[in-house]
Amino acid sequence: MSHKRILWKGLALKLIFAVWLVLWLVFILRDLFVKSNFHDYAQLLPRTLEGRRAYVTGEKFYEFLTACNKIIPENGRYIWVGMEEVSLDKRRADYYLYPRLEAKGEAEFTLICRKSNTGEVDYKIEKNGENVRWN
């Protein structure tokens, strides 16, 4: 009797694993083709880690954040002007600029984000009111 029970347990585990594997394949294929993410993944595969970060963040914005990391010292504080408080770009900037922290009041560095009527975005760094060339 125990021999049959062991066979049934083995069969049940194989069946559960097969169903689990099929579900994950469906999730992956749906994400690639049904949600049209195949192009994005194709763009990400040949890139380096830095290239992937730039692609996901936006080339120009990532270049700006990289320049901020070089210009602002690690213990430096900054404030944003023109960046929406709850925007995804703001969250990304906080992540990439760490351990530099955003100041609640005045700060030595001011990071400026200007959006034109055409949708073009321009970034600028000021240190104590003076423009800092970053690109």
N, C-alpha and C positions, 0 to 999 in steps of 0.2 A: 504494500500500500504506500509506503513512504517513497519508494522509487518512482511511482506514478506522480506523486505530489511534487517531487523534485523536477520531473520532466515538465509538468504544467507550470511550475514557477519559472523555469527557464524559458518556456514558450511565451509566457505572459511578459517577461522582461524583454524578450526580443521584439514582441509586438509593440510594447510601450515605446521602446527605443525607435522602432521604425516609424511609428506615428509622430513621435517628437521630431525626428529627422525630416520627415515630409513637411511638417508644419513650418519648420525653420526655412526650408527651401522655398516654400510658398511665400513666406514673409520677405525673404531676400529678393526673389524674382519679382514680386509685386512692387517692391520698393524701386527696383531698377527699371522695370518696363511700364507698369501701369501708371506709376506716379512720374514717369519720364525723368528719372534721375540718372539714367545711363550716361548722358552727356557729361554731367558733373563728375561722376566717378571716372569716366574716361579721361577727363581733364586732370584729375587728381593723381592718378596712378603713376605717370612718369615724373612727377615733380618731387623735389626734395622736401624736407620738413618745412623749411622756410618758404618754399614756393607754395606749399599747401596752405600754410597760415595766411600768406598774402592773397591767395585765391579766395579763401573763405571770408577773410576780413575785408577784402577790397584792396587792390594793388596800391592805390594812392594813399589810402588811409593807413595801411600797414607800413608803407614807407615813412609816413609822417610819425607814426608811433615808434618806429625804429630810431628815427632821428631824435625824438623826445628822450628815448632811453639813453642816447649818447650825450645829449646836452644837459639834461636835468640830473644832478647828482642823486645817488641812491637815497639820501636822507632829505632830498628836496621836496618842496610842496608846490602844488600847482592848482590853478582854478580854470574851469572851462567857461568860455563865452561863446554862445551860439549853439551849444550842444544841448539837445533836449534831455532832461534829467532821467526820463524813463526809457530812453532809446536803447536799442541793442548795441549800437556803436559805442555808447557811453559805457555800457557794461564791458564790452570788449576792451576799450581803452583802459579802464580800471584794472582789468586782468593783465594786460600787456605791460602796463607801466609800474606794476608792483615791483619793488617795495616803495616806490615813490607814491605819496598819498595826496589825495585831493584835500585842499584846505577848505575850511568852512568860511573863513574870512579872507583877509588879504594874504597873498602869496607872492613869492619871488618870481614865479613863472606864470604867465597867462597863455593858455592854449586857446586859439581862436578858430572857430569853424564857421565859415561863411558860405551860404548857399545862394546861388544866383537864381534869377527867374527861369533860366533855361535848365536848371537842375544841376548845373556844374557846382562842385564843392571845392572850396579853397581853404587850405589850412595855414596857420601862421603861429609862430612862437614869439612871445615877448618876454624879455627879462627886465624887470623893473621899468617897464614902459618902453624899452628899446627893442626894435625888431631884431630877431636872431635869424640869420640865414640858415636854412636847413636843407634846401635842395638846389 
